[in-house]
């Protein structure tokens, strides 16, 4: 019975595309409205209207956000292997630089921040890394490196700090499977 009347729902959805939609953005959000698939328009907090048949609507948080960065194994300049993980705190200052040029803004942000952590940490000796972590200078270097890269996407880095900075050993296991079993 449901599938026999499913066509009614499809017709209602098709007609609904021609009715303008109202969106309310609070102060923590902004949106990009793509008119006709092109021509992005920035919409800040407030009430906005759009036609679904002519526009695509992407809402994104612009307020302070925090992302945990995955753990990664890095080798220092003096050949010591260590594990790092971190936390990135940021805000979106210019959504027009971020949304129209990337598929996943969160993944892009995390990837660039993790690259900054890697690039800063692998250029330093282990003793200098530990000293910088204790003195608080390492997080400043990390923040500045991430800001250089993320700034071009309209992102302002508030803080980039390491949660983990620990020596480790990496063991690679090679296993062959024989066809005799």
N, C-alpha and C positions, 0 to 999 in steps of 0.2 A: 504494500500500500504506500509506504514511504517513497519508494523509487518511482512509483506511478505518478505521484504528485510533485516530484522533485523539480520538474520543469517550471512549476509555479514559483518556487523559490528563486530559480535562476532568472526568471522574468522580473521579479521584484528587485533582485540585486541589480540587474541591468538598468532598470528605471531609476533606482536609487543613485546610480552614478551621475545622473543629471540634476541632482538636488545639491545645492551648495552645502558645505560642511563648515561647522564652527569649531575652532580649536582654541582652547585657553591655555596659554603658557604661563607658568609661574616664574618667579624671579630666579629660579635655579636652572631654567631651561631656555633654549633658543631653538629655532627650527630653520631649515632651508626648504623653501618652496620652489620646486622646479616647474616652471610654466611650460607646457608643451614638451616636456622632457629635457628642455634646455633652459637657458636663462635663469640661473639660480637667484633667488631673492632671500635675503636674511630677514627673519621675523624674530623680534625680541619679545620679552614678556608682554602679555596683554591678550586681547581677543583678536583672532584672525579668521578670515573666511577664505575658502578655496573650493574650486570645482573639481571633484574627483575625476571626471572624464578628461580634464585638461591638465591636471597638476599632480605631481608626486610630492609628498609631504614627509620630511624626515626631522623628527624631534631628537635633540641630543642634550645631555646635561652639560652646563657650562660652569657650574659652581665648583667649589673645591672637591676634588676627587682623590682617592687613594687606591693604588694598585699594588699588589704584591708581585714582585718579580721572581721568576723561577730561579732555582739554584743552578749554578753553572760552575764547572771546574775550570780553573785558570792556572796558567804557569806564570810566575813572576819573572822579572828580568834576570834574576840570579838563579833561575831553574827550579824554584820551589813550587810544588803543586798545592793548590788550596781550593777550598769551596767557598763560594759567595752566594748570598741571596740578599735581596733588598726590598725596600719600599719606596715607591714613587708617589709624591703628592704634587698635584698640579691643578691648574684652572685653564679653561679655554677662553682666550681673549678674542680670537677672531675665528669664528666658526666657518666663515667663507673660505679660509685657507685650508681647513681640515676636511670637511665633508665632501666637497665636490672632487677632491683629488685622491681619495682613498676608499677602499671597499669596507674596511673595518678599522675605525679610528682607534679603538682600544688595543687591538693587536699591533697596529703601527706604533702607538705610543710605547707599549711595553717592549717591543723589539728594538726601538731606537734607544730606550733607556738601558736595556741590557747590553747593547753594543757599547754604549758610553761606559758602563761599569767595566766591561771587558777591556776596552782600550786604555782606560786610566790605570787599571790594576796591573795589566801585563807589562806596562812600561816602568813599573817601580820594583825595587828590591823588596823582599819579604819584610826585612827589618823596618824599612821606610813605611811600608803599608801598615804595620802594627803601630808604629809611632804616630802616623797620621790618623789612624782610627782612634787612638787614645786622646790625641790632642784636638780632634775635631776638624782638622784641616782636610782630611780625606773626603768628608761629605761635601765640603765646599768645592773641591776639585770635581767630584762626581756631578754635583748640581750644575756647575758651569759647563761641563762637557755635554751634559744632556740638554741644557738650555740652548747651546749653539745649534744643535741638530733639530730640536723640537720647535724652536722659535719660528722657523720657516713655515711651520704648519699652524701657527697661531696659538701655540701652547706655551703657557708660562709655568715653568718648574718652580714649585715652592720649596720642595725638599727632595733629595735623593740620598737615602742613607742605607748602609749595609746592616742587615739583621744578623747575618752570619759571615764570619771571616775566620776560617779554620783550616789548618793544614790537613791534608789528606793524601792518600795514596791511590793511584789508579791502577787497577789490574785489568788487563785485557785477556779475555778467555777466547781462545780459538778452538773450535770444536768441529771435527769432521764426522760426518755420518757415513758409515760404510753400508753398502748395499747387501752385504753378506748376512745380515741379521734376519 
